[in-house]
Amino acid sequence: MITESTLLENRYFDSVFLMRVSKRLSEQPGINYAALIMGTPKNIQILADAGYDGIDGLGASSNDLVVSLKADSSDEARLVVDSLEQFLVRDSARPTTQTVRSLEQALTQQPDSNIALVSVPGEFAAREARRALQNGLNVFLFSDHVSVEDELSLKRLAMEKGLLLMGPDCGTSIIGGVGLGFANAVRRGPVGVIGASGTGTQEVTSLIHRWGSGVSHAIGVGGRDLSDDIGAISTRQAINALERDSDTEVILLVSKPPGAATTALVNERIA
């Protein structure tokens, strides 16, 4: 088995999309595994550790798309690499009435929108999230590599405006039955979930569904929200929102181990 890797400069795609394309490429003749990642140092190291030879010699940046294939032969790998563009174009195409290139254009087309989903390279994520908040939108911030300082600033801005910042690195939310990010299809019901862990939120909402109940909303807050650096700003806002929601009877909080000071804040809020 051989490894064939290539680099597409300045081609950004979010991880959900890349997972779909990876699956399709892995199904091509002679391809055993396919990995499509953005070329961040962390992602490159993960592939190198997984045995994708030569991946760290591509000179990739965080804005570059890296494609690495494990194939039976060089010819079969090259055939897929040469046809890569058609996979990307065909899989990313979506029917739309009009293409928009900015947040302002999108709001002109959909003035009643109240949530912006931000999935851009981390160095631009805080800027785009701030623009959305300043335009009166709640934000689902899928992007990672956002600094603690930017996260704190964004969440304070959201709180001042009576909005909610979900994230950064928010993988899962279910708002009014609509899944954002990596969300499972679960029935509506009386349980409101607040999640500082995306995989934890997925597991909990699936169990609620399996046991016969349902989810009113599942609000992701980002993995650092319950750290003492952030102080559960989004978590406390999510509690407020779910308490006001007539469809929510029970609130369930999912989190990694929280900071001691933040635990006290949350306990005080729910007491």
C-alpha positions as YAML, in Angstrom:
chain: A
units: angstrom
residues:
- id: 1
  name: MET
  ca: [0.00, 0.00, 0.00]
- id: 2
  name: ILE
  ca: [1.31, 3.45, -0.93]
- id: 3
  name: THR
  ca: [0.56, 6.97, 0.30]
- id: 4
  name: GLU
  ca: [-0.17, 9.78, -2.15]
- id: 5
  name: SER
  ca: [-0.64, 13.33, -0.87]
- id: 6
  name: THR
  ca: [-1.37, 16.63, -2.55]
- id: 7
  name: LEU
  ca: [-1.95, 20.24, -1.53]
- id: 8
  name: LEU
  ca: [-4.60, 22.68, -2.76]
- id: 9
  name: GLU
  ca: [-3.54, 26.17, -1.74]
- id: 10
  name: ASN
  ca: [-6.07, 28.61, -0.27]
- id: 11
  name: ARG
  ca: [-9.00, 26.19, -0.50]
- id: 12
  name: TYR
  ca: [-10.96, 26.21, 2.75]
- id: 13
  name: PHE
  ca: [-13.73, 23.71, 3.56]
- id: 14
  name: ASP
  ca: [-15.28, 22.95, 6.92]
- id: 15
  name: SER
  ca: [-14.68, 19.60, 8.58]
- id: 16
  name: VAL
  ca: [-18.24, 18.29, 8.09]
- id: 17
  name: PHE
  ca: [-17.93, 18.72, 4.33]
- id: 18
  name: LEU
  ca: [-14.45, 17.17, 4.28]
- id: 19
  name: MET
  ca: [-15.68, 14.10, 6.15]
- id: 20
  name: ARG
  ca: [-18.32, 13.51, 3.46]
- id: 21
  name: VAL
  ca: [-15.78, 13.85, 0.66]
- id: 22
  name: SER
  ca: [-13.29, 11.60, 2.50]
- id: 23
  name: LYS
  ca: [-15.94, 8.88, 2.69]
- id: 24
  name: ARG
  ca: [-16.65, 9.13, -1.03]
- id: 25
  name: LEU
  ca: [-12.97, 9.04, -1.96]
- id: 26
  name: SER
  ca: [-12.44, 5.99, 0.26]
- id: 27
  name: GLU
  ca: [-15.08, 4.18, -1.80]
- id: 28
  name: GLN
  ca: [-13.17, 4.64, -5.06]
- id: 29
  name: PRO
  ca: [-11.42, 1.60, -6.63]
- id: 30
  name: GLY
  ca: [-8.03, 0.90, -5.10]
- id: 31
  name: ILE
  ca: [-8.38, 3.51, -2.33]
- id: 32
  name: ASN
  ca: [-8.17, 2.08, 1.18]
- id: 33
  name: TYR
  ca: [-8.26, 5.30, 3.18]
- id: 34
  name: ALA
  ca: [-8.71, 8.97, 2.31]
- id: 35
  name: ALA
  ca: [-8.00, 11.92, 4.57]
- id: 36
  name: LEU
  ca: [-8.95, 15.50, 3.71]
- id: 37
  name: ILE
  ca: [-7.94, 18.12, 6.24]
- id: 38
  name: MET
  ca: [-7.11, 21.79, 6.52]
- id: 39
  name: GLY
  ca: [-3.35, 22.11, 6.88]
- id: 40
  name: THR
  ca: [-3.13, 23.27, 10.49]
- id: 41
  name: PRO
  ca: [-0.06, 22.06, 12.42]
- id: 42
  name: LYS
  ca: [-2.31, 19.95, 14.67]
- id: 43
  name: ASN
  ca: [-4.04, 18.25, 11.73]
- id: 44
  name: ILE
  ca: [-0.76, 17.59, 9.95]
- id: 45
  name: GLN
  ca: [0.67, 15.99, 13.08]
- id: 46
  name: ILE
  ca: [-2.40, 13.77, 13.46]
- id: 47
  name: LEU
  ca: [-1.97, 12.42, 9.91]
- id: 48
  name: ALA
  ca: [1.77, 11.99, 10.35]
- id: 49
  name: ASP
  ca: [1.17, 10.00, 13.53]
- id: 50
  name: ALA
  ca: [-1.39, 7.89, 11.64]
- id: 51
  name: GLY
  ca: [1.26, 6.83, 9.13]
- id: 52
  name: TYR
  ca: [0.55, 9.16, 6.21]
- id: 53
  name: ASP
  ca: [4.15, 9.34, 5.01]
- id: 54
  name: GLY
  ca: [5.50, 12.65, 3.71]
- id: 55
  name: ILE
  ca: [2.50, 14.66, 4.90]
- id: 56
  name: ASP
  ca: [4.66, 17.01, 6.97]
- id: 57
  name: GLY
  ca: [6.80, 17.88, 3.94]
- id: 58
  name: LEU
  ca: [4.03, 19.54, 1.95]
- id: 59
  name: GLY
  ca: [4.53, 22.96, 3.53]
- id: 60
  name: ALA
  ca: [0.80, 23.38, 4.17]
- id: 61
  name: SER
  ca: [-0.74, 26.39, 5.90]
- id: 62
  name: SER
  ca: [-4.00, 26.57, 7.84]
- id: 63
  name: ASN
  ca: [-5.77, 27.88, 4.72]
- id: 64
  name: ASP
  ca: [-4.64, 25.00, 2.48]
- id: 65
  name: LEU
  ca: [-6.54, 21.79, 1.80]
- id: 66
  name: VAL
  ca: [-4.43, 18.66, 2.24]
- id: 67
  name: VAL
  ca: [-5.54, 15.42, 0.58]
- id: 68
  name: SER
  ca: [-3.78, 12.20, 1.49]
- id: 69
  name: LEU
  ca: [-4.68, 8.76, 0.15]
- id: 70
  name: LYS
  ca: [-3.62, 5.25, 1.09]
- id: 71
  name: ALA
  ca: [-4.01, 3.22, -2.09]
- id: 72
  name: ASP
  ca: [-3.12, -0.12, -3.62]
- id: 73
  name: SER
  ca: [-1.05, 1.56, -6.33]
- id: 74
  name: SER
  ca: [0.26, 4.94, -7.44]
- id: 75
  name: ASP
  ca: [-1.84, 4.80, -10.61]
- id: 76
  name: GLU
  ca: [-5.09, 4.34, -8.66]
- id: 77
  name: ALA
  ca: [-4.17, 7.12, -6.25]
- id: 78
  name: ARG
  ca: [-3.23, 9.49, -9.08]
- id: 79
  name: LEU
  ca: [-6.52, 8.79, -10.85]
- id: 80
  name: VAL
  ca: [-8.43, 10.00, -7.78]
- id: 81
  name: VAL
  ca: [-6.14, 13.00, -7.24]
- id: 82
  name: ASP
  ca: [-6.58, 14.06, -10.87]
- id: 83
  name: SER
  ca: [-10.37, 13.93, -10.51]
- id: 84
  name: LEU
  ca: [-10.47, 15.58, -7.09]
- id: 85
  name: GLU
  ca: [-11.99, 18.84, -8.30]
- id: 86
  name: GLN
  ca: [-15.10, 17.13, -9.59]
- id: 87
  name: PHE
  ca: [-15.64, 15.50, -6.20]
- id: 88
  name: LEU
  ca: [-15.33, 18.84, -4.45]
- id: 89
  name: VAL
  ca: [-17.54, 20.71, -6.91]
- id: 90
  name: ARG
  ca: [-20.20, 18.03, -7.19]
- id: 91
  name: ASP
  ca: [-20.41, 17.42, -3.47]
- id: 92
  name: SER
  ca: [-20.41, 21.07, -2.47]
- id: 93
  name: ALA
  ca: [-23.06, 22.17, -4.95]
- id: 94
  name: ARG
  ca: [-26.31, 23.21, -3.32]
- id: 95
  name: PRO
  ca: [-29.48, 24.51, -4.96]
- id: 96
  name: THR
  ca: [-29.91, 28.17, -4.11]
- id: 97
  name: THR
  ca: [-31.93, 31.08, -5.39]
- id: 98
  name: GLN
  ca: [-29.03, 33.49, -5.18]
- id: 99
  name: THR
  ca: [-25.38, 33.39, -4.18]
- id: 100
  name: VAL
  ca: [-24.33, 35.88, -1.52]
- id: 101
  name: ARG
  ca: [-20.78, 36.93, -0.68]
- id: 102
  name: SER
  ca: [-21.21, 38.78, 2.59]
- id: 103
  name: LEU
  ca: [-23.20, 38.79, 5.79]
- id: 104
  name: GLU
  ca: [-24.88, 42.01, 4.73]
- id: 105
  name: GLN
  ca: [-26.05, 40.46, 1.45]
- id: 106
  name: ALA
  ca: [-27.35, 37.41, 3.31]
- id: 107
  name: LEU
  ca: [-29.36, 39.60, 5.68]
- id: 108
  name: THR
  ca: [-30.81, 41.46, 2.72]
- id: 109
  name: GLN
  ca: [-32.05, 38.14, 1.34]
- id: 110
  name: GLN
  ca: [-33.16, 36.79, 4.74]
- id: 111
  name: PRO
  ca: [-33.87, 39.76, 7.01]
- id: 112
  name: ASP
  ca: [-35.67, 37.59, 9.59]
- id: 113
  name: SER
  ca: [-32.62, 35.39, 10.26]
- id: 114
  name: ASN
  ca: [-31.58, 35.21, 13.91]
- id: 115
  name: ILE
  ca: [-28.63, 32.77, 13.88]
- id: 116
  name: ALA
  ca: [-25.36, 32.93, 11.95]
- id: 117
  name: LEU
  ca: [-23.27, 29.77, 11.58]
- id: 118
  name: VAL
  ca: [-19.59, 30.71, 11.36]
- id: 119
  name: SER
  ca: [-17.18, 28.16, 9.91]
- id: 120
  name: VAL
  ca: [-14.02, 29.86, 8.65]
- id: 121
  name: PRO
  ca: [-10.29, 29.51, 9.42]
- id: 122
  name: GLY
  ca: [-9.64, 30.32, 13.06]
- id: 123
  name: GLU
  ca: [-7.70, 33.51, 12.38]
- id: 124
  name: PHE
  ca: [-10.83, 35.05, 10.83]
- id: 125
  name: ALA
  ca: [-13.46, 33.44, 13.05]
- id: 126
  name: ALA
  ca: [-13.56, 36.03, 15.83]
- id: 127
  name: ARG
  ca: [-13.93, 38.86, 13.31]
- id: 128
  name: GLU
  ca: [-16.85, 37.19, 11.52]
- id: 129
  name: ALA
  ca: [-18.56, 36.22, 14.78]
- id: 130
  name: ARG
  ca: [-18.25, 39.81, 16.02]
- id: 131
  name: ARG
  ca: [-19.80, 41.14, 12.82]
- id: 132
  name: ALA
  ca: [-22.73, 38.75, 13.20]
- id: 133
  name: LEU
  ca: [-23.29, 39.79, 16.82]
- id: 134
  name: GLN
  ca: [-23.13, 43.45, 15.87]
- id: 135
  name: ASN
  ca: [-25.85, 42.73, 13.31]
- id: 136
  name: GLY
  ca: [-28.12, 41.31, 16.01]
- id: 137
  name: LEU
  ca: [-27.55, 37.61, 15.28]
- id: 138
  name: ASN
  ca: [-26.96, 34.76, 17.68]
- id: 139
  name: VAL
  ca: [-23.83, 32.87, 16.62]
- id: 140
  name: PHE
  ca: [-23.05, 29.18, 16.25]
- id: 141
  name: LEU
  ca: [-19.24, 29.34, 16.07]
- id: 142
  name: PHE
  ca: [-18.08, 26.04, 14.60]
- id: 143
  name: SER
  ca: [-14.52, 27.29, 14.01]
- id: 144
  name: ASP
  ca: [-11.74, 26.45, 16.42]
- id: 145
  name: HIS
  ca: [-8.33, 28.10, 16.98]
- id: 146
  name: VAL
  ca: [-10.03, 31.12, 18.58]
- id: 147
  name: SER
  ca: [-8.04, 32.60, 21.46]
- id: 148
  name: VAL
  ca: [-9.38, 32.68, 25.00]
- id: 149
  name: GLU
  ca: [-9.17, 36.48, 24.89]
- id: 150
  name: ASP
  ca: [-11.32, 36.64, 21.74]
- id: 151
  name: GLU
  ca: [-13.79, 34.14, 23.16]
- id: 152
  name: LEU
  ca: [-14.21, 36.18, 26.33]
- id: 153
  name: SER
  ca: [-14.63, 39.41, 24.35]
- id: 154
  name: LEU
  ca: [-17.22, 37.85, 22.03]
- id: 155
  name: LYS
  ca: [-19.24, 36.34, 24.86]
- id: 156
  name: ARG
  ca: [-19.28, 39.61, 26.76]
- id: 157
  name: LEU
  ca: [-20.49, 41.36, 23.61]
- id: 158
  name: ALA
  ca: [-23.20, 38.74, 23.11]
- id: 159
  name: MET
  ca: [-24.32, 39.12, 26.72]
- id: 160
  name: GLU
  ca: [-24.49, 42.93, 26.38]
- id: 161
  name: LYS
  ca: [-26.70, 42.56, 23.31]
- id: 162
  name: GLY
  ca: [-28.93, 39.86, 24.75]
- id: 163
  name: LEU
  ca: [-27.60, 37.33, 22.24]
- id: 164
  name: LEU
  ca: [-26.00, 33.91, 22.57]
- id: 165
  name: LEU
  ca: [-22.58, 32.84, 21.34]
- id: 166
  name: MET
  ca: [-22.41, 29.06, 20.93]
- id: 167
  name: GLY
  ca: [-18.74, 28.12, 20.77]
- id: 168
  name: PRO
  ca: [-16.03, 28.53, 19.67]
- id: 169
  name: ASP
  ca: [-15.28, 24.98, 18.51]
- id: 170
  name: CYS
  ca: [-18.98, 24.26, 18.97]
- id: 171
  name: GLY
  ca: [-19.69, 20.95, 17.27]
- id: 172
  name: THR
  ca: [-23.32, 20.33, 18.18]
- id: 173
  name: SER
  ca: [-26.53, 22.25, 18.81]
- id: 174
  name: ILE
  ca: [-30.19, 21.49, 18.19]
- id: 175
  name: ILE
  ca: [-32.31, 24.62, 18.06]
- id: 176
  name: GLY
  ca: [-36.05, 24.17, 17.71]
- id: 177
  name: GLY
  ca: [-35.53, 20.68, 16.31]
- id: 178
  name: VAL
  ca: [-32.96, 21.82, 13.72]
- id: 179
  name: GLY
  ca: [-29.51, 20.28, 14.07]
- id: 180
  name: LEU
  ca: [-26.41, 22.46, 13.70]
- id: 181
  name: GLY
  ca: [-22.99, 20.87, 13.18]
- id: 182
  name: PHE
  ca: [-22.77, 17.22, 14.22]
- id: 183
  name: ALA
  ca: [-26.30, 16.69, 15.50]
- id: 184
  name: ASN
  ca: [-28.41, 13.55, 15.66]
- id: 185
  name: ALA
  ca: [-32.03, 13.34, 14.54]
- id: 186
  name: VAL
  ca: [-33.96, 13.15, 17.81]
- id: 187
  name: ARG
  ca: [-37.59, 13.76, 18.70]
- id: 188
  name: ARG
  ca: [-38.78, 16.99, 20.27]
- id: 189
  name: GLY
  ca: [-39.56, 16.83, 23.96]
- id: 190
  name: PRO
  ca: [-39.25, 18.45, 27.39]
- id: 191
  name: VAL
  ca: [-35.50, 18.15, 28.03]
- id: 192
  name: GLY
  ca: [-33.30, 21.17, 27.37]
- id: 193
  name: VAL
  ca: [-29.61, 20.33, 27.06]
- id: 194
  name: ILE
  ca: [-26.67, 22.69, 27.58]
- id: 195
  name: GLY
  ca: [-23.47, 21.18, 26.24]
- id: 196
  name: ALA
  ca: [-19.86, 22.17, 26.81]
- id: 197
  name: SER
  ca: [-18.90, 18.93, 25.06]
- id: 198
  name: GLY
  ca: [-20.04, 18.19, 21.52]
- id: 199
  name: THR
  ca: [-19.68, 14.41, 21.70]
- id: 200
  name: GLY
  ca: [-21.25, 14.46, 25.16]
- id: 201
  name: THR
  ca: [-24.22, 16.38, 23.80]
- id: 202
  name: GLN
  ca: [-24.61, 13.92, 20.93]
- id: 203
  name: GLU
  ca: [-24.56, 10.96, 23.33]
- id: 204
  name: VAL
  ca: [-26.97, 12.51, 25.83]
- id: 205
  name: THR
  ca: [-29.51, 13.61, 23.21]
- id: 206
  name: SER
  ca: [-29.39, 10.14, 21.62]
- id: 207
  name: LEU
  ca: [-30.01, 8.49, 25.00]
- id: 208
  name: ILE
  ca: [-32.92, 10.83, 25.74]
- id: 209
  name: HIS
  ca: [-34.46, 9.82, 22.40]
- id: 210
  name: ARG
  ca: [-33.73, 6.12, 22.94]
- id: 211
  name: TRP
  ca: [-35.38, 6.17, 26.36]
- id: 212
  name: GLY
  ca: [-38.59, 7.58, 24.92]
- id: 213
  name: SER
  ca: [-38.35, 11.27, 25.73]
- id: 214
  name: GLY
  ca: [-37.22, 14.19, 23.57]
- id: 215
  name: VAL
  ca: [-35.20, 17.39, 23.35]
- id: 216
  name: SER
  ca: [-36.60, 20.92, 23.28]
- id: 217
  name: HIS
  ca: [-33.24, 22.51, 22.46]
- id: 218
  name: ALA
  ca: [-29.61, 21.47, 22.83]
- id: 219
  name: ILE
  ca: [-27.42, 24.54, 23.17]
- id: 220
  name: GLY
  ca: [-23.69, 24.07, 22.64]
- id: 221
  name: VAL
  ca: [-21.54, 26.58, 24.50]
- id: 222
  name: GLY
  ca: [-17.99, 25.56, 23.57]
- id: 223
  name: GLY
  ca: [-15.59, 23.38, 25.51]
- id: 224
  name: ARG
  ca: [-13.96, 26.24, 27.43]
- id: 225
  name: ASP
  ca: [-17.13, 27.97, 28.58]
- id: 226
  name: LEU
  ca: [-17.05, 26.39, 32.04]
- id: 227
  name: SER
  ca: [-13.38, 27.14, 32.54]
- id: 228
  name: ASP
  ca: [-12.51, 29.85, 35.04]
- id: 229
  name: ASP
  ca: [-11.11, 31.92, 32.14]
- id: 230
  name: ILE
  ca: [-14.62, 32.28, 30.64]
- id: 231
  name: GLY
  ca: [-16.81, 31.86, 33.71]
- id: 232
  name: ALA
  ca: [-19.77, 30.05, 32.09]
- id: 233
  name: ILE
  ca: [-21.03, 33.17, 30.33]
- id: 234
  name: SER
  ca: [-22.85, 31.24, 27.59]
- id: 235
  name: THR
  ca: [-23.95, 28.50, 29.99]
- id: 236
  name: ARG
  ca: [-25.69, 30.99, 32.25]
- id: 237
  name: GLN
  ca: [-27.32, 32.67, 29.26]
- id: 238
  name: ALA
  ca: [-28.48, 29.27, 28.00]
- id: 239
  name: ILE
  ca: [-30.03, 28.53, 31.41]
- id: 240
  name: ASN
  ca: [-31.92, 31.82, 31.19]
- id: 241
  name: ALA
  ca: [-33.14, 31.01, 27.68]
- id: 242
  name: LEU
  ca: [-34.31, 27.51, 28.57]
- id: 243
  name: GLU
  ca: [-36.06, 28.73, 31.71]
- id: 244
  name: ARG
  ca: [-38.08, 31.11, 29.53]
- id: 245
  name: ASP
  ca: [-38.92, 28.38, 27.02]
- id: 246
  name: SER
  ca: [-42.40, 26.96, 27.59]
- id: 247
  name: ASP
  ca: [-41.45, 23.63, 25.96]
- id: 248
  name: THR
  ca: [-38.57, 22.96, 28.38]
- id: 249
  name: GLU
  ca: [-39.37, 21.23, 31.68]
- id: 250
  name: VAL
  ca: [-35.94, 19.85, 32.61]
- id: 251
  name: ILE
  ca: [-32.48, 21.33, 32.00]
- id: 252
  name: LEU
  ca: [-29.49, 18.98, 31.68]
- id: 253
  name: LEU
  ca: [-25.92, 20.30, 31.65]
- id: 254
  name: VAL
  ca: [-23.12, 18.32, 29.96]
- id: 255
  name: SER
  ca: [-19.55, 19.45, 30.54]
- id: 256
  name: LYS
  ca: [-15.94, 18.51, 30.85]
- id: 257
  name: PRO
  ca: [-14.62, 19.09, 34.41]
- id: 258
  name: PRO
  ca: [-15.39, 22.77, 35.15]
- id: 259
  name: GLY
  ca: [-13.24, 25.30, 36.96]
- id: 260
  name: ALA
  ca: [-13.80, 25.58, 40.70]
- id: 261
  name: ALA
  ca: [-14.83, 29.24, 40.64]
- id: 262
  name: THR
  ca: [-17.13, 28.61, 37.67]
- id: 263
  name: THR
  ca: [-18.77, 25.66, 39.41]
- id: 264
  name: ALA
  ca: [-19.66, 28.01, 42.26]
- id: 265
  name: LEU
  ca: [-21.11, 30.54, 39.79]
- id: 266
  name: VAL
  ca: [-23.30, 27.93, 38.10]
- id: 267
  name: ASN
  ca: [-24.44, 26.46, 41.43]
- id: 268
  name: GLU
  ca: [-25.37, 29.94, 42.61]
- id: 269
  name: ARG
  ca: [-27.33, 30.54, 39.41]
- id: 270
  name: ILE
  ca: [-29.39, 27.36, 39.68]
- id: 271
  name: ALA
  ca: [-29.87, 27.44, 43.46]
...
